[in-house]
Amino acid sequence: MSRTLGSLRRMLLVVGVALATGLVSAFFLAALARTTQLWDDYPLLIWGLPLAGFLMAAVYRGWGAPAAPGTALIIDAVHDPVAHPVPLRMMPLILGSTLLTHLCGGSAGREGTAVQMAGSIAGAVIRWLRIDSHDARLLMMAAISAGFASVFGTPLAGMVFGMEVLASGAVRMKVALLCLLAALVGDATVRMLGVGHATYPLLVPSLSPSLMGWSVVAGVVFAVVVVVYIELHHAVGVVAQRFLGDARWRTAAGGAVIVVLTSISGTTAYNGLGLPLLTAAFSGQGVPLWAFAYKMLFTAITLGVGYKGGEVTPLFVIGATGGATLGHVIGVPMDVMAALGFVAVFGAATHTPLTCVLLGVELFGAGLLVPVAIAVIVAVACVGKRGVYQTQRVSVLQRELDAALQWQTLQHVRTQRRRFWDD
């Protein structure tokens, strides 16, 4: 009886947090659409990006320090909710800073914002109700699922993402039900409030040995793209911190670089979410040959110096435009390669292969399941122990007599790799 009541209590908590997450996500998506429209109408707002960065960093420095780690804090909170409490102030901070980043033309996304808002809601509930550590971890995972599903409209992918983003490839079936419930409630709430999601219609070709072979090649190419992006993002952060220790001036300087790059490129296509590039990649209109590289550069600088927003939508854009370019080069339908790049780049960068296979099915249909699975698995395998979520756990084989598998953070793996080369 007590076990049944405990399960019912967890489900009610998950529904409540997911409902609240859906409400704030719907507000966020509507506000982001309006903000993006303002940016499109008044591109001169780009000149305000350095000032916006300075103010953003100042607010985080003075009031938002506990929330500064962002998504990394959410992941840590799942592993140890007592040692890593998520403050409620994270929600207004990430909401306002993300909208400000997009208003002034920074290249960022939205998934990180939704996940952090969901995590802050869950964190508040955990503290207010004094939930024990075990249930707190479950609630935080469910919140991540609700945040992802509500902002992208993909509940199945959201369900798995809430588990897989914590430890690459680790999906716990006993947690899956709660994550699925959260994802469904979060997504349904957003839809009932009339906030829609983008669709990507494409002609799915028949499965053939040729298509499967090109999917393998595409996976390797997309892995290279991911490695370049991750190393570029890391290098931007390291260089910026080395020359500008004050986060306020560091962010402002990065904003100034984006202003210069935008002026040089002569277009605002690589600022903001970059959704017009996605539309062009899937519609067959064609995209500039190096569009993926420009978007990669703009995003690495924007997020590397400290502007706020997610990385997932820019990764979608980088992958889709890179896929369209690859399709043009090898003679495979560009929309098909764009779809493979869309999910494979995201999957390799976040070490969430199962999430991305389901994401591909939800967005592009089951007819593309096999090519998507091939491209995602190959890309994830080739990218190695690199990822955009540095506190995510990955399995590392310890080369000792027992050859035990241990889970370590990507940040730890990067540090160990650097020490190896320094020795």
BELJO-V776894 format. One record per residue. N is the residue number from 0. RES is the residue in one small letter. SS is DSSP state (alpha for helix, beta for strand, coil for the rest). PSI is psi in whole degrees, 0 to 359 (999 if undefined). D_FIRST is the distance of its C-alpha to the first C-alpha in Angstrom with 1 decimal. Layout:
# BELJO-V776894
n->(N:N)
res->(RES:RES)
ss->(SS:SS)
psi->(PSI:PSI)
d_first->(D_FIRST:D_FIRST)
This chain:
# BELJO-V776894
n->(0:1:2:3:4:5:6:7:8:9:10:11:12:13:14:15:16:17:18:19:20:21:22:23:24:25:26:27:28:29:30:31:32:33:34:35:36:37:38:39:40:41:42:43:44:45:46:47:48:49:50:51:52:53:54:55:56:57:58:59:60:61:62:63:64:65:66:67:68:69:70:71:72:73:74:75:76:77:78:79:80:81:82:83:84:85:86:87:88:89:90:91:92:93:94:95:96:97:98:99:100:101:102:103:104:105:106:107:108:109:110:111:112:113:114:115:116:117:118:119:120:121:122:123:124:125:126:127:128:129:130:131:132:133:134:135:136:137:138:139:140:141:142:143:144:145:146:147:148:149:150:151:152:153:154:155:156:157:158:159:160:161:162:163:164:165:166:167:168:169:170:171:172:173:174:175:176:177:178:179:180:181:182:183:184:185:186:187:188:189:190:191:192:193:194:195:196:197:198:199:200:201:202:203:204:205:206:207:208:209:210:211:212:213:214:215:216:217:218:219:220:221:222:223:224:225:226:227:228:229:230:231:232:233:234:235:236:237:238:239:240:241:242:243:244:245:246:247:248:249:250:251:252:253:254:255:256:257:258:259:260:261:262:263:264:265:266:267:268:269:270:271:272:273:274:275:276:277:278:279:280:281:282:283:284:285:286:287:288:289:290:291:292:293:294:295:296:297:298:299:300:301:302:303:304:305:306:307:308:309:310:311:312:313:314:315:316:317:318:319:320:321:322:323:324:325:326:327:328:329:330:331:332:333:334:335:336:337:338:339:340:341:342:343:344:345:346:347:348:349:350:351:352:353:354:355:356:357:358:359:360:361:362:363:364:365:366:367:368:369:370:371:372:373:374:375:376:377:378:379:380:381:382:383:384:385:386:387:388:389:390:391:392:393:394:395:396:397:398:399:400:401:402:403:404:405:406:407:408:409:410:411:412:413:414:415:416:417:418:419:420:421:422)
res->(m:s:r:t:l:g:s:l:r:r:m:l:l:v:v:g:v:a:l:a:t:g:l:v:s:a:f:f:l:a:a:l:a:r:t:t:q:l:w:d:d:y:p:l:l:i:w:g:l:p:l:a:g:f:l:m:a:a:v:y:r:g:w:g:a:p:a:a:p:g:t:a:l:i:i:d:a:v:h:d:p:v:a:h:p:v:p:l:r:m:m:p:l:i:l:g:s:t:l:l:t:h:l:c:g:g:s:a:g:r:e:g:t:a:v:q:m:a:g:s:i:a:g:a:v:i:r:w:l:r:i:d:s:h:d:a:r:l:l:m:m:a:a:i:s:a:g:f:a:s:v:f:g:t:p:l:a:g:m:v:f:g:m:e:v:l:a:s:g:a:v:r:m:k:v:a:l:l:c:l:l:a:a:l:v:g:d:a:t:v:r:m:l:g:v:g:h:a:t:y:p:l:l:v:p:s:l:s:p:s:l:m:g:w:s:v:v:a:g:v:v:f:a:v:v:v:v:v:y:i:e:l:h:h:a:v:g:v:v:a:q:r:f:l:g:d:a:r:w:r:t:a:a:g:g:a:v:i:v:v:l:t:s:i:s:g:t:t:a:y:n:g:l:g:l:p:l:l:t:a:a:f:s:g:q:g:v:p:l:w:a:f:a:y:k:m:l:f:t:a:i:t:l:g:v:g:y:k:g:g:e:v:t:p:l:f:v:i:g:a:t:g:g:a:t:l:g:h:v:i:g:v:p:m:d:v:m:a:a:l:g:f:v:a:v:f:g:a:a:t:h:t:p:l:t:c:v:l:l:g:v:e:l:f:g:a:g:l:l:v:p:v:a:i:a:v:i:v:a:v:a:c:v:g:k:r:g:v:y:q:t:q:r:v:s:v:l:q:r:e:l:d:a:a:l:q:w:q:t:l:q:h:v:r:t:q:r:r:r:f:w:d:d)
ss->(coil:alpha:alpha:alpha:alpha:alpha:alpha:alpha:alpha:alpha:alpha:alpha:alpha:alpha:alpha:alpha:alpha:alpha:alpha:alpha:alpha:alpha:alpha:alpha:alpha:alpha:alpha:alpha:alpha:alpha:alpha:alpha:alpha:alpha:alpha:alpha:alpha:alpha:alpha:alpha:alpha:coil:alpha:alpha:alpha:alpha:alpha:alpha:alpha:alpha:alpha:alpha:alpha:alpha:alpha:alpha:alpha:alpha:alpha:alpha:alpha:alpha:coil:coil:alpha:alpha:alpha:coil:coil:coil:alpha:alpha:alpha:alpha:alpha:alpha:alpha:alpha:alpha:coil:coil:coil:coil:coil:coil:coil:coil:coil:alpha:alpha:alpha:alpha:alpha:alpha:alpha:alpha:alpha:alpha:alpha:alpha:alpha:alpha:alpha:coil:coil:coil:coil:coil:coil:coil:alpha:alpha:alpha:alpha:alpha:alpha:alpha:alpha:alpha:alpha:alpha:alpha:alpha:alpha:alpha:alpha:alpha:alpha:coil:coil:coil:coil:alpha:alpha:alpha:alpha:alpha:alpha:alpha:alpha:alpha:alpha:alpha:alpha:alpha:alpha:alpha:alpha:alpha:alpha:alpha:alpha:coil:coil:alpha:alpha:alpha:alpha:alpha:alpha:alpha:alpha:alpha:alpha:coil:coil:beta:coil:coil:coil:coil:coil:alpha:alpha:alpha:alpha:alpha:alpha:alpha:alpha:alpha:alpha:alpha:alpha:alpha:alpha:alpha:alpha:alpha:alpha:alpha:alpha:coil:coil:coil:coil:coil:coil:coil:coil:coil:coil:coil:coil:coil:coil:coil:coil:alpha:alpha:alpha:alpha:alpha:alpha:alpha:alpha:alpha:alpha:alpha:alpha:alpha:alpha:alpha:alpha:alpha:alpha:alpha:alpha:alpha:alpha:alpha:alpha:alpha:alpha:alpha:alpha:alpha:alpha:alpha:alpha:alpha:alpha:alpha:coil:coil:coil:alpha:alpha:alpha:alpha:alpha:alpha:alpha:alpha:alpha:alpha:alpha:alpha:alpha:alpha:alpha:alpha:alpha:alpha:alpha:coil:coil:coil:coil:coil:coil:coil:coil:coil:alpha:alpha:alpha:alpha:alpha:alpha:alpha:alpha:alpha:coil:coil:coil:coil:coil:coil:coil:alpha:alpha:alpha:alpha:alpha:alpha:alpha:alpha:alpha:alpha:alpha:alpha:alpha:alpha:coil:coil:coil:coil:coil:coil:coil:alpha:alpha:alpha:alpha:alpha:alpha:alpha:alpha:alpha:alpha:alpha:alpha:alpha:alpha:alpha:alpha:alpha:alpha:alpha:coil:coil:coil:alpha:alpha:alpha:alpha:alpha:alpha:alpha:alpha:alpha:alpha:alpha:alpha:alpha:alpha:alpha:alpha:alpha:coil:coil:alpha:alpha:alpha:alpha:alpha:alpha:alpha:alpha:alpha:alpha:alpha:alpha:coil:alpha:alpha:alpha:alpha:alpha:alpha:alpha:alpha:alpha:alpha:alpha:alpha:alpha:alpha:alpha:alpha:alpha:alpha:coil:coil:coil:coil:coil:coil:coil:coil:coil:beta:beta:beta:beta:beta:coil:coil:coil:coil:coil:coil:coil:beta:beta:beta:beta:beta:alpha:alpha:alpha:alpha:alpha:alpha:alpha:alpha:alpha:alpha:alpha:alpha:alpha:coil)
psi->(315:325:320:316:323:318:318:319:316:317:320:319:317:315:317:313:319:321:314:321:317:322:311:327:320:317:315:314:320:317:322:322:317:318:316:322:320:319:318:323:330:73:344:350:343:331:345:359:316:317:319:318:319:313:320:311:325:318:315:325:321:322:336:17:319:337:358:324:341:228:328:324:323:316:316:325:329:318:326:86:339:314:337:70:143:116:147:332:344:326:303:327:310:327:308:318:325:314:321:320:314:326:324:11:16:150:101:180:211:341:315:324:313:317:319:322:317:317:323:324:312:319:321:317:318:317:316:320:0:52:140:166:319:309:331:319:318:317:322:320:317:323:319:317:317:319:315:311:322:329:338:348:32:85:325:314:321:320:310:324:321:335:318:330:341:317:115:123:359:109:121:116:327:342:340:322:315:319:321:316:315:317:318:316:316:314:315:323:315:317:320:334:4:15:118:173:156:148:154:80:138:157:115:119:161:147:132:158:324:314:320:322:316:332:322:313:316:319:319:315:315:328:319:317:316:315:316:315:312:316:324:315:315:317:321:314:317:312:317:318:327:320:338:94:331:120:330:311:331:314:319:318:319:321:321:323:319:321:314:314:322:319:319:318:335:15:156:16:334:3:167:208:325:22:325:328:322:315:316:321:323:340:351:5:338:150:158:145:320:25:319:325:320:315:323:314:312:318:317:320:313:308:330:330:353:2:158:155:168:172:348:311:316:324:322:314:316:315:317:317:322:321:320:319:316:318:321:322:318:355:20:145:128:326:327:313:328:320:317:318:323:309:325:319:316:314:318:323:331:0:46:67:318:320:315:330:315:322:317:320:317:324:324:353:158:341:339:12:310:310:320:313:318:310:317:312:317:317:316:320:322:335:341:205:57:149:164:341:99:341:2:142:138:153:133:124:118:117:71:185:322:349:51:145:128:153:126:155:154:327:319:318:318:318:317:321:320:320:324:316:334:330:999)
d_first->(0.0:3.8:5.4:5.1:6.3:8.6:10.0:10.6:12.3:14.4:15.5:16.6:18.4:20.1:21.2:22.6:24.5:25.7:27.0:28.8:30.2:31.4:33.2:35.0:35.8:37.4:39.4:40.4:41.5:43.5:45.1:45.9:47.6:49.7:50.5:51.5:53.8:55.4:56.0:57.6:59.8:60.9:61.1:63.2:59.9:59.9:62.3:59.6:57.3:58.7:58.3:54.8:53.9:55.5:53.6:50.3:50.7:51.8:48.7:46.4:48.6:48.5:45.1:43.1:43.4:39.6:39.1:42.2:40.5:38.9:36.9:37.3:35.3:32.4:32.3:32.6:29.8:27.4:28.5:28.4:27.2:28.2:31.8:32.3:31.1:32.1:34.0:33.8:37.5:37.4:36.7:40.0:41.9:41.2:41.5:44.9:46.3:45.4:47.1:50.1:50.4:50.6:52.8:55.4:55.3:53.2:51.8:48.0:44.9:41.8:38.7:38.7:38.8:35.8:33.7:34.8:34.1:30.6:30.1:31.5:29.1:26.1:27.7:28.1:24.5:23.4:25.8:25.2:21.4:21.8:19.5:19.2:21.4:19.0:17.7:21.3:22.7:20.5:21.4:25.0:25.2:23.8:26.4:29.2:28.3:28.4:31.7:33.3:32.3:33.3:36.8:37.7:35.9:34.5:30.7:30.5:32.8:30.9:27.6:29.3:31.4:28.5:27.8:31.3:33.2:31.5:32.6:35.0:33.7:30.2:27.6:24.0:22.2:18.7:20.1:22.2:19.8:19.4:23.2:24.0:22.1:24.0:27.2:27.0:26.3:29.0:31.5:30.9:31.4:34.7:35.9:35.1:37.2:40.1:40.4:41.5:41.6:44.6:45.1:47.3:48.9:50.7:52.3:50.4:52.9:52.4:51.1:54.0:54.8:56.8:53.9:51.6:54.4:54.9:51.2:51.5:54.5:52.7:49.8:52.3:54.2:51.1:50.0:53.4:53.0:49.6:51.1:54.0:51.8:49.5:52.6:54.4:51.5:51.3:55.1:55.3:52.8:54.6:58.1:57.2:55.7:58.7:61.2:59.3:57.0:56.3:53.5:55.1:58.4:56.7:54.8:57.9:60.0:57.7:57.8:61.6:61.5:59.5:62.1:64.9:63.2:62.6:66.3:67.4:65.3:66.6:63.3:59.9:58.2:56.6:55.3:52.0:49.4:52.1:50.8:54.3:54.7:51.6:53.0:56.4:54.9:53.0:55.7:58.4:60.5:60.7:60.0:62.4:62.6:61.3:58.8:55.9:57.8:58.6:55.0:54.0:56.5:55.7:51.9:52.4:54.7:52.6:49.3:51.0:52.7:49.7:49.4:45.9:44.2:42.5:44.1:42.5:44.8:47.9:46.7:46.4:49.9:51.3:49.9:50.9:54.4:54.8:53.7:56.2:59.0:58.1:58.1:61.5:62.8:61.6:62.1:58.5:57.3:56.6:53.5:51.8:52.6:51.5:48.1:47.9:49.0:46.6:43.5:45.1:46.4:43.1:41.2:43.7:43.8:40.1:39.1:36.7:38.0:34.9:34.6:38.3:38.3:35.7:37.6:40.8:39.2:37.8:41.2:43.7:42.2:41.2:44.9:45.3:42.3:44.4:47.0:44.3:42.4:45.6:46.9:43.6:43.1:46.7:46.8:43.7:45.2:48.6:47.6:46.4:44.5:45.5:43.4:43.2:40.0:41.1:37.8:36.2:35.5:37.5:37.6:40.8:42.2:43.4:46.6:46.2:46.2:42.4:42.7:39.2:37.6:36.8:35.6:38.1:38.8:41.6:43.4:43.4:44.7:47.5:48.4:48.6:50.8:53.1:53.5:54.4:57.2:58.4:58.7)
